[in-house]
Amino acid sequence: MKTALTLSGSIRKESYNRVLQQHMGRALTAAGVEVTELDLTDFPMPIFNEDLEVDSVPEATVKLAELWRSHDIIFIATPEYNGGVSPLMVNTITWLSRQKPSPFRHAVFGIGGVSSGKYGTIWNLSHLRDSLSKVGTLVVPTLLGIGPADQAFDEKGDPVEPAIIRKVEQMVHELTHFSRG
């Protein structure tokens, strides 16, 4: 059975990206994947600074890297900040990129995000795909840019727009059928 990690690049209470993370977890579970839902507040890491590496890498970084290495699928739901990747995701990716062996070279990744605007994090997702690709990640083609957030989900946390529902189905198919070989 394939395994997946889902996480959100937002630790804000009631984050729409957390709603997307949970929805993707349910969709992957329905596709026969064993899902582990992560909360990045459980993995506290200081702002990356090479000077900190000299003394020790945060224990949370080592644990998170091992989790990423041990799963077949990773789904990241993250907000857009000023047209770019959230600071939490930038810091997480930076710390993980320093780990050996690389935690980016095993799993197949899916990325998505929810924003208050109609463009639905599409600029962020472009930046995130580019950053992840540079560290050796295989990111599936479908991107889940969803907005406006306050109209995106029903009371159960499921997307309401038919095009987004189809994109979720497509991403689940890609995540469960693509392989690192």
C-alpha positions in Angstrom: 0.0 0.0 0.0 1.3 3.5 -0.9 1.8 6.0 1.9 1.4 9.7 1.9 2.2 12.7 4.0 0.0 15.8 3.8 1.0 19.2 5.2 0.1 22.8 5.2 2.4 25.8 4.7 0.2 27.7 7.0 -0.1 27.2 10.8 -2.9 29.7 11.2 -5.9 28.5 13.0 -8.8 27.8 10.6 -6.5 28.1 7.6 -8.1 27.3 4.3 -4.9 25.5 3.3 -5.4 23.2 6.2 -8.9 22.5 4.8 -7.3 21.6 1.5 -4.7 19.4 3.2 -7.4 17.5 5.0 -9.5 17.2 1.8 -6.6 15.8 -0.1 -5.9 13.4 2.7 -9.5 12.1 2.4 -9.2 11.8 -1.4 -5.9 9.9 -1.1 -7.4 7.6 1.5 -10.4 6.9 -0.7 -7.9 5.9 -3.4 -6.3 3.3 -1.1 -3.4 5.3 0.2 -2.4 5.3 3.9 -2.3 9.0 4.8 -0.4 10.7 7.6 -1.5 14.3 8.3 1.4 16.5 9.5 1.1 19.8 11.4 4.3 21.9 11.0 3.8 23.3 14.5 5.0 19.9 15.6 8.3 20.5 13.9 9.7 23.8 15.2 12.7 25.1 13.3 14.4 28.4 13.7 14.9 30.6 10.7 17.6 28.9 8.6 21.1 30.2 9.3 24.2 28.3 8.3 25.8 29.2 11.6 23.2 27.1 13.4 24.3 24.0 11.4 27.8 24.2 12.9 26.5 23.3 16.4 23.5 21.1 15.5 20.7 20.7 13.2 17.3 21.0 14.9 15.9 17.7 15.9 12.6 18.6 14.2 14.5 18.8 10.9 16.0 15.4 11.2 12.6 13.8 12.2 10.8 15.6 9.3 13.4 14.6 6.8 13.0 10.9 7.8 9.3 11.2 7.5 9.6 12.6 4.0 12.1 9.8 3.0 9.8 7.1 4.3 6.6 8.0 2.3 5.7 7.5 -1.3 3.6 10.7 -1.8 3.8 14.2 -0.2 1.1 16.8 -0.7 1.8 20.4 0.3 -1.1 22.9 0.6 0.4 26.4 1.1 -0.8 30.0 0.9 0.7 32.7 -1.2 2.5 35.6 0.5 3.1 38.6 -1.8 3.0 36.4 -4.9 5.5 33.9 -3.4 5.9 30.9 -1.2 5.0 31.2 2.5 7.9 31.9 4.8 7.1 28.7 6.8 7.5 26.6 3.6 10.6 28.4 2.5 12.2 27.7 5.9 11.1 24.1 6.0 12.3 23.4 2.5 15.7 25.1 3.2 16.3 23.1 6.4 15.3 19.9 4.7 17.5 20.6 1.6 20.5 20.4 3.9 19.8 16.8 5.0 21.6 13.8 3.7 20.4 11.7 2.0 18.0 14.1 0.3 14.4 13.9 1.6 13.2 15.1 -1.8 14.3 12.2 -4.0 12.0 9.4 -3.0 8.4 10.7 -2.9 6.2 12.1 -5.7 4.9 15.5 -4.7 1.7 17.3 -5.3 1.2 21.0 -4.5 -1.8 23.2 -4.1 -2.9 26.3 -2.3 -5.9 28.4 -1.4 -6.0 32.2 -1.3 -8.5 35.0 -0.9 -7.9 36.2 -4.4 -9.3 34.8 -7.7 -5.8 33.6 -8.9 -5.7 31.0 -6.1 -2.0 30.9 -5.3 -0.9 30.3 -8.9 2.2 32.5 -8.6 3.2 30.8 -5.3 2.7 27.4 -6.9 5.0 28.3 -9.8 7.7 29.4 -7.4 7.2 26.4 -5.2 7.4 24.0 -8.2 10.6 25.7 -9.3 12.2 25.5 -5.9 11.2 21.9 -5.3 12.5 20.9 -8.8 15.9 22.5 -8.0 16.3 20.1 -5.1 15.5 17.0 -7.1 11.7 16.7 -6.4 9.3 15.1 -8.9 6.2 17.3 -8.8 3.1 16.0 -10.6 1.8 18.3 -13.4 -1.5 19.2 -11.9 -1.5 22.3 -9.7 -4.4 23.0 -7.3 -4.7 26.8 -7.2 -8.0 27.6 -5.4 -9.7 30.9 -4.8 -11.4 32.9 -3.6 -11.1 30.9 -0.3 -14.3 32.0 1.3 -16.3 30.4 -1.6 -14.1 27.4 -2.3 -15.3 24.7 0.2 -18.7 23.4 1.5 -19.4 22.8 5.2 -17.6 19.4 5.1 -14.4 20.9 3.7 -14.9 19.6 0.1 -14.4 21.9 -2.9 -17.6 23.2 -4.5 -16.3 24.2 -8.0 -16.6 21.3 -10.5 -13.3 22.3 -12.1 -11.4 22.0 -8.8 -13.1 18.7 -8.0 -11.8 17.4 -11.4 -8.3 18.7 -10.6 -8.3 17.0 -7.2 -9.3 13.7 -9.0 -6.5 14.2 -11.6 -3.9 15.0 -8.9 -4.9 11.9 -6.9 -4.5 9.8 -10.1 -1.1 11.4 -10.8 0.1 10.9 -7.2 -0.9 7.3 -7.1 0.4 6.4 -10.6 3.6 8.4 -11.0 6.7 6.7 -9.7 10.3 7.7 -9.0 11.2 4.3 -10.6 
